[in-house]
Amino acid sequence: MFFKKKKGEVDKRMNQKNLDDKELIPVNKDDFIQKMKERLHDSADLNIKELPNGFTLIYFDTLTDKRMMNEDVLARLEDAQASPDEAFKHITVSSTSKHKYVDDVVDSMLHGAVAVHSPGHPVIISAMVGTQENRSLTRPENESQVLGPQIAFNESMATNISLIRRYLTNPNVCNESFTVGKQTRSGVSLLYMKGLADEEMVDRMRERIKNIQIDSILDSSILVQLIEDNSLAIFPQMLMTERPDRACAWLLNGKLVVLVDGSVQVIGAPHSFIEFFQSMEDQSVRWQIATFLRGLRIFSMVVSIFFTPIYVASLTFHYEIIPQTLLIPLGESRSKVPFPPIIEALLLETMIELLREAGARLPTKVGQTMGIVGGIVVGTAAVDAGFTSNILIIIIAVSALASFTTPNYMMGNVIRILRFPLIALAGFWGFYGLMVGFCFLLIHLLRQSSLGSPFLAPFYPPRFADWRDSIVRLPIGWTNTRPAQSRPEDKQKYDARKSDKK
């Protein structure tokens, strides 16, 4: 208790020192204009307008809406007396504030406000008249699905928060605002459900955002690398989504959601490894189909990571595990290949990654054509030239196809990368090297956490109640509790017995 009191006193003194260091608004009009020109480097789009009744307006032409400026500010101030109270009373803009410090005025102007100065008064009235240049709402591009809502976030944080609030018309949805980035001063919002989210997790996320010291935050994909538990790990520990319904589902489960102004992806935490292979569409289909699809994704992940390394290990060290009926086709297929299996596999995997990366960077129509034609032409030419075997072409194609089933883009990239070190281990030490690589991955996953919560939950530590919505998705009536990973204050979603009676 003593330390908490001491810390509170220190924070109070620091806040008072910061206030004392701030520069007050000059009372004289000319001094104020000169100060604003100095702080904003007399930019070409900085507009200064002096009204006959004494008011001085300063704003950025490129950030303000001309119609709002003329109708809601200039026309209203023409007949008003030059005082802050009169300006505050006559301006009809909904977002109007009073400021005593120069830094606050500059910050509001950079967000699209007009600063109104009254001679002889050390107070500035700022009215938000910024332009609203938002992209219209579209369908999700990276998380498309057949069933469920067909709407995605856009680059406006205000629009994204309004989408969430339309889904969750609940006063317990809390929104905390932060400013991150010394140069960009990007807006960041932390959303959570009061009464559901764990207060300790909220405090931990709040502190991580406040402690960020960086020049710029241009996207949520940059922020997530700064607030996750282990930024050195190859596996992402927090999920990102462009779907408002998925973000709302996270909030209802007691998780936290972080939004960045200018980003179409929102961050959710805490999350477990198995959640990266789940889709919102799993909740919209029958539980048998959802279970099959989730099992298929997990199987595809295993195939994508281990299929090619097993081929390399088998042909290099362990011929005895290959069925006798396959030995002859394998021998004939590899008879013209001059490379050992490890070089052959790495060469072909690299070729596939080159095609995939080139297809992603080219325009859409050209990229699709190049990917299909390039894969066929290069694959056929490689076999005819004797650089690779037909069987390895099939194995590489199946591994690449299996990697596309992962619903999360970040996790899909991890699966693509993991194949290369495992192929190398299999080529040098066979199944022993492959087992060493698997054990290393397992230990690495066991050591990870997401916002302080175990990353391999609900399997380690075992939480059998949460198994009902993990790889297997049981009927919705059976999943009436929130996942223990997020430590929700209210664990019960609804009374299953009453639902069954109805």
Secondary structure by P-SEA (a helix, b strand, c coil): caaaaaaaaaaaaaaaaaaaacccccccaaaaaaaaaaaacccccbbbbbcccbbbbbbbcccccaaaaacccccccccccccaaaaaaccccccccccccaaaaaaaaaabbbbbbbccccbbbbbcccccccccccccccccccccccccccccaaaaaaaaaaacccccbbbbbbbcccccbbbbbbbbbcccccaaaaaaaaaaaaaccccccccaaaaaaacccccccccccccccccaaaaaaaaaabbbbbbbccccbbbbccccccccccccccccccaaaaaaaaaaaaaaaaaaccaaaaaaaaaccccccccccaaaaaaaaaccccccaaaaaaaaaaaaaaaaaaaaaccaaaaaaaaaaaaaaaaaaaaaaccccaaaaaaaaaaaaaaaccccaaaaaaaaaaaaaaaaaaaccaaaaaaaaaaaaaaaaaaccccccccccccccccccccccccccccccccccccccccccccccccaaaaaac
